[in-house]
Amino acid sequence: MAESLNNLIGLLDLEPLEETLFRGQSQDLGFPQLYGGQVLGQALAAAARTVPKERRPHSQHGYFLRPGDPHRPVVYQVDTVRDGGNFTTRRVTAIQKGRPIFFCSASFQSSEPNLSHQRPMPEVPTPEALLKSSDTQHSRFPGHPIEFLYLEGNPDNAVPAGQCLWFRLSGTLPDDPALHRHLLSYSSDFNLLTTSLISHGVGYTDKHLQIASLDHALWLHADTRLDDWLLYVIDSPWAGGARGLARGHIYDRQGRLVASTAQEGLIRIHDAPIR
């Protein structure tokens, strides 16, 4: 597992080609196309290379334009849009085979204590309690350090579909806050869009299903560690027109809301009755 964690860290250690041009390697997770979280995490890492370290990212908004090839590297072009008194804005374009496959904007801010509140974390069993239960769905990708513990039921009965899960990267990561932010961006794409399938009884591997992320939004509220369990609370308030919408909240063990997400994606059923 240590080797797979080191490989993931290396994935986010981009090769500088010019001052605002970087290259990242790719990984094949067995999906039909490049995992979207890879370009999210690498794009944020590329943007951060051009920003003073005292400014941390607080939001990232991206659009997936074309399917990526998991067997080819990705080049990231960073546009230094704005350097303000407290905020810095970057635009990043991910390129394969000479064409953009993804672009995003990322905003960074200097530390600025002020008013604060947060949505409370739902009361759920701890990861340790779930690991002791034989009924818990505990899953990993082969050869990958990420692991998931799925809780039963919908955390919010007001929405048609939802799920709760704990996730972490197995092993011990360096004490580098920037690395943990980029890994959070990388991990935030897992399980998000597929939540919109739950109420329709359609599985991710259904042969009639065509599914792909169209966009992704991430708001980073506080620094956290990715080598400890985080709770991902996800709901899907709407699906229609061959699209689905999902929203997520990520909490640490102490109940701090450390990040929020939103994503719309293509959800199309071919040659089968719509459920």
C-alpha positions in Angstrom: 0.0 0.0 0.0 2.9 2.4 0.7 4.0 2.0 -3.0 0.5 2.9 -4.3 0.4 6.0 -2.0 3.8 7.1 -3.2 2.6 6.7 -6.8 -0.4 8.9 -6.1 1.8 11.5 -4.5 4.1 11.4 -7.5 1.1 11.9 -9.8 0.6 15.3 -8.2 4.3 16.2 -8.4 4.1 17.9 -11.8 7.1 18.4 -14.1 7.7 22.1 -14.9 8.2 22.8 -18.6 8.0 26.6 -18.5 7.1 29.1 -15.8 3.3 28.5 -16.3 3.5 25.1 -18.2 3.5 21.7 -16.4 3.2 18.1 -17.3 1.6 15.4 -15.2 1.6 11.6 -15.6 -1.7 9.6 -15.8 -3.1 6.5 -14.1 -5.5 3.9 -15.4 -8.2 3.1 -12.8 -10.1 0.8 -15.1 -12.7 3.5 -16.2 -13.5 4.0 -19.9 -11.7 7.3 -19.8 -9.2 9.2 -17.6 -10.5 9.6 -14.0 -11.8 13.2 -13.7 -10.3 13.6 -10.2 -6.8 13.3 -11.6 -7.1 16.4 -13.8 -8.9 18.2 -10.9 -6.0 17.5 -8.5 -3.3 18.1 -11.1 -4.8 21.3 -12.3 -5.0 22.7 -8.7 -1.4 21.6 -8.2 -0.4 23.4 -11.4 -2.2 26.6 -10.4 -0.7 26.5 -6.9 2.8 26.4 -8.4 2.2 30.0 -9.7 0.8 31.4 -6.4 2.6 32.5 -3.2 2.5 29.7 -0.6 0.8 31.9 2.0 -2.3 32.0 -0.2 -4.4 28.8 0.0 -7.0 27.7 -2.6 -10.6 28.2 -1.5 -12.5 27.3 -4.7 -12.1 25.5 -8.0 -14.6 25.4 -10.8 -14.0 23.2 -13.9 -15.5 21.8 -17.0 -14.7 18.5 -18.6 -14.6 19.0 -22.4 -13.4 15.7 -23.8 -12.6 12.2 -22.5 -9.0 11.9 -21.3 -6.6 9.1 -22.2 -5.4 7.3 -19.0 -2.3 6.1 -20.9 -1.0 9.5 -21.9 0.4 12.4 -19.9 -1.5 15.7 -19.5 0.0 19.1 -20.1 -1.4 22.0 -17.9 -1.2 25.6 -19.1 -1.7 28.2 -16.3 -3.1 31.6 -17.1 -2.2 34.1 -14.4 -5.5 36.0 -14.5 -5.3 38.2 -11.4 -3.0 38.9 -8.4 -5.0 41.1 -6.0 -4.5 42.4 -2.5 -6.1 39.3 -0.9 -7.2 37.1 -3.8 -5.3 35.4 -6.6 -7.1 33.9 -9.6 -5.7 31.3 -12.0 -7.2 29.6 -15.1 -5.8 26.2 -16.0 -6.3 24.3 -19.3 -5.5 20.6 -19.4 -4.3 19.4 -22.8 -3.9 16.0 -24.4 -3.1 15.3 -28.1 -3.0 19.1 -28.7 -6.6 19.7 -27.6 -8.1 20.8 -24.3 -9.8 18.1 -22.3 -10.6 20.2 -19.2 -10.3 23.7 -18.0 -10.9 25.3 -14.6 -10.6 28.5 -12.6 -9.0 28.4 -9.2 -9.1 31.2 -6.6 -6.6 31.6 -3.7 -6.9 33.8 -0.6 -4.7 35.0 2.2 -5.7 34.0 5.7 -8.5 36.3 6.9 -10.4 35.4 10.1 -14.0 36.8 10.2 -17.6 35.6 10.7 -18.1 31.9 10.6 -20.8 29.2 10.7 -21.2 25.7 9.2 -23.7 23.0 8.4 -23.4 20.4 11.2 -22.1 16.9 10.5 -24.8 14.2 10.7 -24.5 11.7 13.5 -23.1 8.5 12.0 -21.1 5.5 13.2 -17.4 5.9 13.4 -15.1 4.2 10.9 -13.8 1.9 13.6 -17.4 0.8 14.4 -18.2 0.2 10.8 -15.0 -1.9 10.3 -16.1 -4.2 13.1 -19.4 -4.9 11.4 -19.6 -7.7 8.8 -22.5 -5.8 7.1 -20.3 -2.8 6.2 -19.4 -2.3 2.5 -15.7 -1.7 2.6 -14.2 -1.2 -0.9 -10.9 -0.2 -2.5 -9.6 0.1 -6.0 -7.0 -2.6 -6.8 -3.5 -1.2 -6.3 -4.8 2.2 -5.1 -4.6 3.6 -1.6 -8.1 5.1 -1.4 -10.7 3.1 0.6 -14.4 3.7 1.3 -16.8 2.7 4.0 -20.4 3.0 2.9 -23.2 3.8 5.4 -26.7 2.5 4.9 -29.6 4.9 3.9 -30.1 8.4 2.7 -28.8 11.1 5.1 -31.5 13.6 3.9 -35.0 12.3 3.3 -36.0 15.6 1.6 -33.9 14.7 -1.6 -34.6 11.7 -3.9 -31.2 10.2 -3.6 -28.3 10.4 -1.2 -25.5 8.5 0.5 -22.9 8.8 3.3 -19.5 7.3 3.2 -16.2 7.6 5.0 -13.0 7.7 2.9 -9.3 8.0 3.4 -5.9 7.3 1.8 -4.3 4.4 3.5 -0.8 5.1 4.9 1.0 8.1 6.2 1.3 11.3 4.1 3.9 14.0 4.5 2.9 17.1 6.6 2.4 19.3 3.5 -0.9 21.1 3.6 -0.8 21.9 -0.1 -0.4 18.2 -0.9 -3.5 17.4 1.2 -5.5 20.1 -0.6 -4.6 18.7 -4.0 -5.4 15.2 -2.8 -8.8 16.4 -1.6 -9.5 17.8 -5.0 -8.4 14.5 -6.5 -10.6 12.5 -4.2 -13.7 14.7 -4.3 -14.8 13.2 -7.7 -15.2 9.7 -6.3 -18.9 8.7 -5.7 -20.3 12.1 -6.4 -22.2 11.9 -9.8 -23.1 8.2 -9.3 -25.3 9.3 -6.3 -27.8 10.5 -8.8 -28.3 6.9 -10.0 -29.4 5.5 -6.6 -33.1 6.2 -6.8 -33.3 4.7 -10.3 -31.9 1.4 -9.5 -29.1 1.8 -12.1 -25.6 0.6 -11.2 -22.4 2.3 -12.4 -21.5 -0.8 -14.4 -24.9 -1.1 -16.1 -24.2 -1.9 -19.8 -27.0 0.5 -20.9 -25.6 3.4 -19.0 -23.5 6.2 -20.4 -22.2 8.5 -17.6 -19.6 11.3 -17.7 -18.9 14.4 -15.6 -19.7 17.7 -17.3 -18.4 20.0 -14.6 -17.1 20.0 -11.0 -17.1 22.7 -8.3 -15.0 22.4 -5.1 -15.0 24.9 -2.2 -12.1 24.3 0.3 -13.1 25.6 3.7 -10.3 24.4 6.0 -7.2 22.3 5.7 -7.4 18.7 6.7 -5.5 15.4 6.3 -6.3 12.8 3.7 -4.6 10.0 5.6 -7.4 10.1 8.2 -11.1 9.3 7.6 -13.3 12.0 6.1 -17.1 11.8 5.9 -18.6 12.5 2.5 -22.3 13.4 2.7 -23.8 13.4 -0.9 -27.2 14.1 -2.2 -28.8 14.4 -5.7 -31.7 16.9 -5.7 -32.5 16.6 -9.4 -32.0 14.5 -12.6 -33.5 15.0 -16.0 -32.8 15.8 -19.6 -30.0 13.1 -19.6 -28.2 15.0 -16.8 -27.9 14.5 -13.1 -26.9 17.0 -10.3 -25.1 16.0 -7.1 -23.9 18.0 -4.1 -21.5 17.0 -1.4 -20.2 18.1 2.0 -16.9 16.7 3.4 -16.3 16.6 7.2 -13.3 15.6 9.3 -13.5 13.4 12.4 -14.0 16.5 14.6 -17.1 17.5 12.7 -15.6 20.4 10.8 -17.0 21.1 7.4 -13.7 21.1 5.4 -15.0 21.2 1.8 -18.2 21.3 -0.3 -18.7 20.0 -3.8 -21.2 20.1 -6.7 -21.3 18.4 -10.0 -23.5 17.9 -13.0 -23.0 15.1 -15.4 -24.3 13.2 -18.4 -26.6 10.3 -17.4 -28.0 8.6 -20.5 -29.7 5.2 -20.7 -29.4 3.4 -24.1 -31.7 0.7 -25.5 -33.4 0.2 -22.1 -36.5 1.5 -20.5 -36.1 4.7 -18.5 -36.7 3.8 -14.8 
